Every structure is written in structure tokens, then in C-alpha cells.
């Protein structure tokens, strides 16, 4: 089974998109080609600003949801320093 990753993409307007994938580089290329998430279409240029290996798909989905619930400043801190990542994993235990 492939490892799953959680990732964040920054849009031209500064908004952040969070997703999961087994191949983040391929998925990011799809986003840049306006394929994939509708939210990102027309919001380029895009920048991949965060990527973290999670493990299995179920846990990646839970971590993704935990990140989406974070306030903006906590997401920015996670991107810059990784601070808070441990807590996201703790909250995602099955």
C-alpha cells in the first residue's frame, strides 16, 4: 500500500487549499493544469507550500480534516515551522 501525504497549496489570492494524495507532485501538476479540485481552477499561480507523509489513507483524511478546521494563523505556523503537526496526528488516531 502506498503512503499517503497531506499537502497545502497557496493560491494567487493567498487562500490555502488542503488535500491528500499518494503522489503530491503529480497531484500538484494536475492542479496547475486546472484539473482536479474545482476550488483551485483559475486561482493560479499556485505554490505547493506544505507536504507531510502521513501513512494510511484513513489517517490522512483525518489529518486533512483537522488542518481544515485550524484558524488561518495556525495553518501559517504549520507551514512555516511545523508547529502543531504532532497534535494533528494525536487528534487523528482511529
N, C-alpha and C positions, 0 to 999 in steps of 0.2 A: 504494500500500500504506500502511495506517495505521501510525503509530508505536506501539510497544508500551512499556508502563511496568511497572516493578516497584513494588510497594507493600507496606506493612506496616500491620496493624490490631492495636490493643491491645484485649484483651478485659477484661471486668469483673475477672477474676481476675489480671490483669496479664500473662497469656501473650500472645505475639506470633504473628500469622499472617502469612505472606508469600505473595504471589501476583503474577500478571501479568495485564494487561488492556490493551485499546486505549482504553477509556473508564473510568477509575478511579472517577469519581463515580457512574456508572451501576452499576458492579460493587459499589461500597461500599453503594449503596442496596439492591441485591439482598441483600447480606449482612445489612443491618439488617432486612430483611423476612423473614429466615430462609430465604432462597433461596440457592442456590449451595453453597458449601463446608459440608459437614456439620459440620466441626470448630467452626464459629462459631455453629451453631444453639444457642440457649439460653444463650449466653455474653455477651449484651449487658448493659449498653450497650457499644457498640463505638466506638472512636475511630480515625480514619484518622490515623496518626502519621508516615508517610513515603510519598513518591511521587517517582519519578525516571524521566524519559524515557530509554529505552534505545536504541530503534531497531527493528531487525527482530526477529521472534518468536524465532528460534533463539538470538540473543544474550540476549534477555530471559529465556528458560528457563535458560540457563547462569548468568546473574547471580542469578536466583532460587535456584537450587541452591547457589550459593556463599554467599548470605546464610543459607540454612537451615543450612549447616554451621558458621556462626560461633557462638562461645560467646555467651551472653546479654549479657555486658558489651560485647562488640564490636558487637552489634546496637543496644544502647542508645547507644553512642558514635556509631554511624552515624546514628541518628535525631536525636540532639542536635546534632551538629556536621558530619555528612557525612564524617567522618574514616574512611578505609578504602575509600571508594567507588571511587577510582581503581584500587586493587588488585583489586577485584571485577571491574572491566572488563578488566583485564590478564589475569586468570585465565580470562576467558570468550572469548578470541579463538578463532575457528574453527581 
